[in-house]
């Protein structure tokens, strides 16, 4: 094939295709014309690449075809627009739908934690749980030193990744109905026993001072993750009129965003734990910062979440992305 003659014969069609592709809007007749030219240009590109695959003409024609394809199929939603919608609609409505279950889990966690703390504090044979010397070292040194034995940045990064992993597990494995309950119980037991030992050693003030600044938001994030996991579990236990797999898929798509959102929430609590908790700030300032972070979360959830929920936002994917839906009566 004479490549120069081929180019001369079809250059006008390629120029016309590029001209149409650069316009914002096309009437129906020109849109049909561009579709015909697009198909022809694609065939021409294949013929040129068969003869001279690395020629500048092939690269130029490929770019023109790419612009035409974008015009015909759409460029997709802007990345910043998608991110804004996620943080103002999808994520807050997911948090909002879990608000009551989150509060129930919080109450259950506190009840279990206080129960274990009181049991430890009043245990007649507490030496069997932890020897006297070990309890003294824990209350006077180990508990406080835990927050400052590593550099602030590395400690914040460590607790962030660990807590984010726990939250992701609660959401992902929540379908079992067992894992979130197990994680909550183990954490409540650990916090309760630690508080009981600190109280028995007369260091309960240190316990609250080093738990509250970061723990208010950190534990709430775990409660939210557990709530999401249990909601996913309940979707296949009680699917209503939908098939179990359909109900499970819909609820999982709506709530898996919680795991993504909690990564950012736990990043903030990790920064507080790494830099605020072990700092020399006044205790009231530390606790106020932790309370402000928790208040910001609930303000975000109740304000934007309620608004999105009222507007009918579900947090699910669009019908095209979610796939076909099985009709139910």
C-alpha positions in Angstrom: 0.0 0.0 0.0 1.2 3.5 -0.9 1.0 5.2 2.4 1.3 8.7 1.0 -1.5 8.1 -1.5 -3.6 6.6 1.2 -3.2 9.6 3.5 -4.0 12.0 0.7 -7.2 10.1 -0.1 -8.5 10.1 3.4 -7.0 13.2 5.1 -10.2 15.2 4.5 -12.3 12.7 6.4 -9.9 12.6 9.3 -9.8 16.4 9.5 -13.6 16.5 9.5 -13.8 13.8 12.2 -11.4 15.9 14.4 -13.4 19.1 13.7 -16.6 17.4 14.8 -15.0 15.9 17.9 -13.8 19.3 19.2 -17.3 20.7 19.3 -19.2 20.7 22.6 -22.6 19.9 21.1 -23.7 18.4 17.7 -27.0 18.2 16.1 -28.4 14.8 15.3 -27.2 14.9 11.6 -23.6 15.8 12.5 -23.6 13.2 15.3 -24.5 10.5 12.8 -21.8 11.8 10.4 -19.2 11.7 13.2 -20.1 8.1 14.0 -19.7 7.1 10.4 -16.3 8.9 10.2 -15.2 7.4 13.4 -15.8 3.8 12.1 -14.0 4.6 8.9 -11.1 6.2 10.7 -10.8 3.1 12.9 -10.6 0.9 9.8 -8.0 3.3 8.3 -5.9 3.2 11.5 -5.8 -0.6 11.4 -4.7 -0.6 7.8 -1.9 1.9 8.5 -0.7 0.0 11.5 -0.5 -3.1 9.5 2.0 -1.4 7.1 3.8 1.2 9.4 2.7 0.6 13.0 5.2 3.2 14.4 4.6 5.9 11.9 3.7 9.5 13.1 0.5 9.3 11.0 -0.7 6.3 13.0 -0.1 8.1 16.3 -1.9 11.3 15.1 -4.9 9.4 13.7 -5.1 7.4 17.0 -5.3 10.6 19.0 -8.1 11.9 16.8 -10.0 8.7 17.1 -9.6 8.9 20.9 -11.1 12.4 21.0 -14.0 11.2 18.9 -14.6 8.2 21.1 -14.6 10.4 24.2 -17.2 12.7 22.5 -19.4 9.8 21.5 -19.2 7.8 24.8 -18.7 10.6 27.3 -15.6 11.4 29.3 -17.1 10.2 32.6 -17.7 12.2 35.8 -15.0 14.6 37.0 -12.8 13.1 39.7 -13.3 16.1 42.0 -17.1 15.9 41.5 -17.1 12.2 42.4 -15.0 12.8 45.5 -17.2 15.7 46.6 -20.3 13.6 46.2 -18.8 10.8 48.2 -17.9 13.0 51.1 -21.1 15.0 51.1 -23.6 12.4 50.2 -22.5 8.7 50.1 -20.4 8.5 53.2 -22.5 10.6 55.6 -25.7 8.8 54.6 -24.0 5.5 55.4 -22.9 6.8 58.8 -26.4 8.2 59.3 -28.1 4.9 58.6 -26.0 3.3 61.4 -26.6 6.0 64.0 -29.0 4.1 66.3 -27.2 0.8 66.0 -23.9 2.6 66.8 -25.4 4.1 70.0 -26.8 0.6 71.0 -23.3 -0.9 70.5 -21.8 2.0 72.4 -24.1 1.3 75.4 -23.4 -2.5 75.3 -19.6 -1.8 75.1 -19.8 0.5 78.1 -21.8 -2.0 80.1 -19.4 -4.8 79.4 -16.4 -2.6 80.1 -17.7 -1.2 83.3 -18.8 -4.7 84.4 -15.3 -6.1 83.8 -13.7 -3.1 85.5 -15.9 -3.4 88.6 -15.3 -7.2 88.7 -11.5 -6.7 88.5 -11.5 -3.9 91.1 -13.6 -6.0 93.6 -12.0 -9.3 92.8 -11.1 -11.0 96.1 -8.2 -12.8 94.5 -7.0 -10.2 92.1 -3.4 -11.5 92.6 -4.4 -14.5 90.5 -5.4 -12.2 87.6 -2.2 -10.1 87.9 0.5 -10.2 90.6 0.9 -7.2 92.9 4.2 -6.2 91.4 3.0 -6.4 87.9 -0.1 -4.3 88.7 2.1 -1.6 90.3 4.4 -1.5 87.3 1.4 -1.4 84.9 -0.3 1.5 86.8 2.8 3.5 87.5 4.9 3.0 84.3 3.7 0.7 81.6 0.2 2.2 81.0 1.5 5.8 80.6 4.8 4.9 78.9 2.9 3.0 76.1 2.0 6.3 74.6 5.5 7.8 74.5 7.9 4.9 74.1 8.0 5.5 70.3 8.3 8.7 68.2 5.0 10.5 67.8 4.8 10.1 64.1 5.6 6.4 64.0 3.3 5.7 66.9 0.4 7.6 65.3 1.0 5.6 62.0 1.1 2.3 63.9 -2.2 2.8 65.8 -3.8 4.2 62.7 -3.0 1.2 60.5 -3.9 -1.2 63.3 -7.3 0.4 64.0 -8.1 0.8 60.3 -7.4 -2.9 59.8 -9.7 -3.8 62.7 -12.5 -1.6 61.4 -12.1 -3.0 57.9 -12.4 -6.6 59.3 -15.5 -5.7 61.2 -17.2 -4.5 58.0 -15.9 -7.2 55.7 -16.4 -10.1 58.1 -19.6 -8.7 59.6 -21.5 -11.0 57.2 -20.7 -13.8 59.6 -22.5 -12.0 62.5 -19.8 -13.3 64.9 -16.6 -11.3 64.2 -17.9 -7.8 65.1 -19.3 -9.2 68.4 -16.1 -11.0 69.2 -14.0 -7.8 68.5 -16.3 -5.7 70.6 -16.3 -8.1 73.5 -12.5 -8.5 73.5 -11.9 -4.8 73.4 -14.5 -4.1 76.1 -13.0 -6.8 78.3 -9.5 -5.4 77.8 -10.5 -1.8 78.5 -12.5 -2.8 81.6 -9.8 -4.9 83.1 -7.2 -2.2 82.5 -9.5 0.4 84.2 -10.1 -2.0 87.1 -6.4 -2.5 87.7 -5.7 1.3 87.4 -8.5 2.0 89.9 -7.2 -0.7 92.3 -3.8 1.0 92.2 -5.2 4.5 92.7 -4.4 5.6 89.2 -7.9 5.9 87.7 -7.3 9.6 86.9 -4.4 8.6 84.6 -6.5 5.9 83.0 -9.2 8.5 81.9 -6.6 11.1 81.0 -4.8 8.8 78.6 -7.9 7.0 77.2 -10.4 9.8 76.6 -8.5 12.2 74.2 -8.2 9.6 71.4 -10.5 6.9 72.7 -13.7 8.9 72.3 -13.3 8.9 68.5 -11.3 5.7 68.1 -13.8 3.5 69.9 -16.7 5.2 68.2 -15.1 4.3 64.8 -14.9 0.7 65.9 -18.6 0.8 67.0 -19.6 2.2 63.6 -17.6 -0.5 61.8 -19.2 -3.2 63.9 -22.7 -1.6 63.2 -22.0 -1.8 59.5 -20.9 -5.4 59.7 -24.0 -6.4 61.7 -26.3 -4.6 59.3 -24.7 -6.5 56.4 -25.2 -9.7 58.4 -28.9 -8.9 59.1 -29.6 -8.2 55.5 -29.3 -11.9 54.6 -30.9 -13.1 57.9 -34.0 -11.0 57.2 -34.0 -10.0 53.5 -37.7 -9.1 53.4 -39.2 -9.7 49.9 -35.9 -9.7 48.2 -33.8 -12.9 47.6 -31.1 -13.2 50.2 -28.2 -12.7 47.9 -29.8 -9.6 46.4 -30.4 -8.1 49.8 -26.9 -8.9 50.9 -25.3 -7.4 47.8 -27.3 -4.2 48.1 -26.5 -3.7 51.8 -22.8 -4.6 51.3 -22.5 -2.0 48.4 -24.1 0.7 50.6 -22.0 0.1 53.7 -18.6 -0.9 52.4 -18.0 2.8 52.0 -17.9 2.9 55.8 -14.6 1.1 55.8 -13.2 3.7 53.5 -14.5 6.6 55.5 -13.3 5.2 58.8 -9.8 5.1 57.4 -9.8 8.9 57.4 -11.7 9.1 60.8 -9.1 6.8 62.4 -6.3 8.8 60.8 -7.5 11.8 62.8 -7.8 9.8 66.0 -4.4 8.3 65.4 -2.9 11.8 65.2 -4.6 12.7 68.5 -3.3 9.5 70.1 0.2 10.0 68.7 0.6 13.7 69.4 -2.0 14.9 71.8 -2.4 12.1 74.3 1.3 11.9 75.4 1.8 15.7 75.2 2.4 18.1 78.1 -0.9 19.9 77.4 -3.3 20.5 80.3 -5.5 17.5 80.8 -8.6 19.6 80.2 -7.2 20.7 76.8 -6.5 17.1 75.8 -10.0 15.9 76.6 -11.5 18.9 75.0 -9.7 18.1 71.7 -10.9 14.5 71.8 -14.4 15.6 72.5 -14.3 18.2 69.7 -13.2 15.4 67.2 -16.1 13.3 68.3 -18.5 16.2 68.1 -17.3 17.0 64.6 -18.0 13.4 63.5 -21.5 13.4 64.8 -22.2 16.9 63.4 -21.0 15.7 60.0 -23.1 12.5 60.3 -26.3 14.1 61.5 -26.2 17.2 59.4 -25.0 16.0 56.0 -26.3 12.4 56.6 -29.8 13.5 57.4 -29.9 15.9 54.4 -28.7 13.1 52.0 -31.1 10.6 53.5 -34.0 13.0 53.1 -33.0 13.5 49.5 -33.3 9.7 48.8 -29.6 9.0 48.7 -28.9 5.3 49.5 -25.2 5.1 49.0 -25.6 2.2 46.6 -24.1 2.2 43.1 -26.1 3.3 40.1 -28.3 0.8 38.3 -25.7 0.5 35.5 -22.7 -0.1 37.8 -24.7 -2.3 40.2 -25.7 -4.7 37.4 -29.1 -6.2 36.6 -31.8 -6.4 39.2 -34.0 -9.4 39.7 -37.7 -8.5 39.7 -39.6 -9.5 42.8 -43.3 -9.4 43.5 
